[in-house]
Amino acid sequence: MERSTYRPDLTEQFGTMAGSDVSTIIPSLIQDLESDVTNLHIPAIRQILNIVIDNRESKDLAQKFNLIPLLNKFAGNIEKNEQFVLSTTILHVIGVRNGSDDKTILAGAATDSIIQTIFSPDEKASKSGSKALCDLIEENEIIRHSLMTTGFIQKVQHAFANNQQSSSSSSSSQTENITPNHVKSGLLDVILKLVTTVGDLQPIVVLIPILNELKDNEEKEIVKKYENILGLLNSKCINSDSSESSKDEDQKIQQLEEQNRQMDEENNMLEDENLKLKKEIEKIRLEYPQVIPHEFNVVNSLTGLGPDILTDLLSEMQHIEDVIQLVGVNKKALNLKIHPRFIQILEQISRDKDYPIEINNPDLTDIDITDVDEVMKKITKKKAQYSTISFDQILESGIWVFETQFTLSQLGFVGVGIIQESCNIPANCFPFQKP
């Protein structure tokens, strides 16, 4: 026996249908929509539309029966058939009733159907749509703001871009996407109305490159409208260059924000290092009280320190003149000259002076080398790329001391090593690679 596809038309009953009746009929309609019998779909969607419209007080109807995912089955099939029209209409009603109270968003719901009409292949319908929208723009500031900010400009951009793509292709599918001249004319009417009524025209700037393509259009009316729009924009100093300037400013702002972020990170790192250093000093003070005098109170300033600490201070000096100045302060300091380390310190300072640092710079565009003093050098990298920097000094017999300090190394890929004198290190060389 064949399954019957007949369903009684209950449209007239829905206006007075009670809540319990709705709860009974909708599950039956859902079964029809889920059925493989396609001729059940349109009557079922139409009846659900009537129920949704008549039950305006019941905002939870869609959630209760999970209607939206069910209707998406038909609305998601982007074909202009009856199932698509009815299902999108239901979704529109549900969205407007349950959606935002923001007037700009609501204005988009008011204009969406009119915009669809402008894109109609029927020239009379399209013209009536563009006239209706222009009237709304003239009368309502909220409509104007909504059109400028909620996607209408992008639809216009899409319509004219389609025409450009189709002109470079002869395929049948591309030809179907060509925007008719009467649609272009209607869209230009709307853009012209916006240009004459809206204060902030910056969103329209994106259309200027596409509008410039219309100067070669065969329709004189379209060319005239294009010229009127560009003339008004130019009179208000709105052009594509202003858009580029705005982009440049945005990029500069982003760069400054990124620099500020990096500076904040560096400051945080420095604060962490300072905190660690303070903790280390406190630890040394507690574990070695003889190193740091009680309460940091040093009698007679530097000369009040013990001989071992003074010799440590001498070892940090880089000029013999400074050593002589400190040792000659008084008799107590002068006794340092008989300290076992004194001669070693003088020899070390002399050796450092006899062996000045000579550095090979493999890439002048990436690496800056500056003098800190006669002994120390500062090497600064400007690019985020691998580099290996070598010194001319040949290590002979004896004990050599080489001290480095690395700062702001993001990944920690740094190190110090010794290579044979014959090695030639090129630019951009990773330290672990063979030269």
Secondary structure as GFF3:
##gff-version 3
##sequence-region A 1 435
A	DSSP	three_ten_helix	11	16	.	.	.	ID=ss1
A	DSSP	alpha_helix	19	34	.	.	.	ID=ss2
A	DSSP	three_ten_helix	38	40	.	.	.	ID=ss3
A	DSSP	alpha_helix	41	54	.	.	.	ID=ss4
A	DSSP	alpha_helix	61	64	.	.	.	ID=ss5
A	DSSP	alpha_helix	67	75	.	.	.	ID=ss6
A	DSSP	alpha_helix	82	98	.	.	.	ID=ss7
A	DSSP	alpha_helix	103	118	.	.	.	ID=ss8
A	DSSP	alpha_helix	123	139	.	.	.	ID=ss9
A	DSSP	alpha_helix	141	149	.	.	.	ID=ss10
A	DSSP	alpha_helix	152	167	.	.	.	ID=ss11
A	DSSP	alpha_helix	172	176	.	.	.	ID=ss12
A	DSSP	alpha_helix	181	197	.	.	.	ID=ss13
A	DSSP	three_ten_helix	202	207	.	.	.	ID=ss14
A	DSSP	alpha_helix	208	211	.	.	.	ID=ss15
A	DSSP	three_ten_helix	212	216	.	.	.	ID=ss16
A	DSSP	alpha_helix	220	235	.	.	.	ID=ss17
A	DSSP	alpha_helix	240	287	.	.	.	ID=ss18
A	DSSP	three_ten_helix	294	296	.	.	.	ID=ss19
A	DSSP	three_ten_helix	301	304	.	.	.	ID=ss20
A	DSSP	alpha_helix	307	315	.	.	.	ID=ss21
A	DSSP	alpha_helix	320	327	.	.	.	ID=ss22
A	DSSP	alpha_helix	331	334	.	.	.	ID=ss23
A	DSSP	three_ten_helix	335	338	.	.	.	ID=ss24
A	DSSP	alpha_helix	342	354	.	.	.	ID=ss25
A	DSSP	beta_strand	359	360	.	.	.	ID=ss26
A	DSSP	beta_strand	367	371	.	.	.	ID=ss27
A	DSSP	beta_strand	377	381	.	.	.	ID=ss28
A	DSSP	beta_strand	390	391	.	.	.	ID=ss29
###
